[in-house]
């Protein structure tokens, strides 16, 4: 048994350098495949090369050498964040796979970002449209402080940051933030929403605002990732959806009631003249997902009623 363990360890030692040499090639191929499949973006090769560098830094510096890095430079930006792995994941989602990509009819579109976190969506929007006007809302005090620093450090203009939860009312609300110094992803005004993700929470009172006063003119893109409040907010702005060209909503489903609200939200979008498509995400394989919370991304666009997907 000891001899087998020794040979296994020796094999790992011998193969590790080979794996490290092949990893950049593997990552580069993966990045190139994703870039070719995704919509065009300025400096695509630079974005792909940056992704490879960030992943290698995370693996070698943060995982292997166990050094905690909470700041980085990329694509001309200087950013601060909670956790390097979380930062790399967001870079992949926004810059490599371009989840928030949209085509605007003007070089200065109005973009509304509900759930701005540390500002990575804002950085992507300004990378895509440097002259865009962006409004970003974030209730978590720690995440908002980092987002503000990232916007100021990079000299971004026409970016308006609001520390508030987006709700269906004005005033204040209880906010359940993750009791975790390495992240604030998953924090919500609903305690149950934080609980279903397996996180402990701390509660605080935060300002809350209705979104409708901000949807009073043409909005090129509306992004909502507000951890369960999306159903109430989309109903609150129902009469103003005609101002919105495209939107992306993260829809959190953890109960039959949530599933019913999702169907109602899709029906509302359909009646408002939106076409839409759904992309689901589950942390478990499909066969093990029965009865577990899941996440739907709802992408909707105006003027495509005939393309609406079945519920």
Secondary structure, DSSP 8 states (H G I E B T S, - for coil): -HHHHHHHHHHHHHHHHHHHHHHHHHHHHHHHHHHHHS---TTHHHHHHHHHHHHHHIIIIIIIS-----EEEETTEEEE-S-HHHHHHHHIIIIIS-TT----SSTT-EEEEE--TTSHHHHHHHHH-TT-EEEEE---HHHHHHHHHHHHHTT--SEEEE-SEEESSSEEEEEEEES-TT--TT-BS-HHHHHHTT--EEEEEEEEEESGGG-SS-EEEEEE--TT-HHHHHHHTGGGGGGEEEEEEEEEE-SHHHHHHHHHHHHHHHHTTEEEEEEEE-SS-GGG-TTS-EEEEEEEEET-GGG----
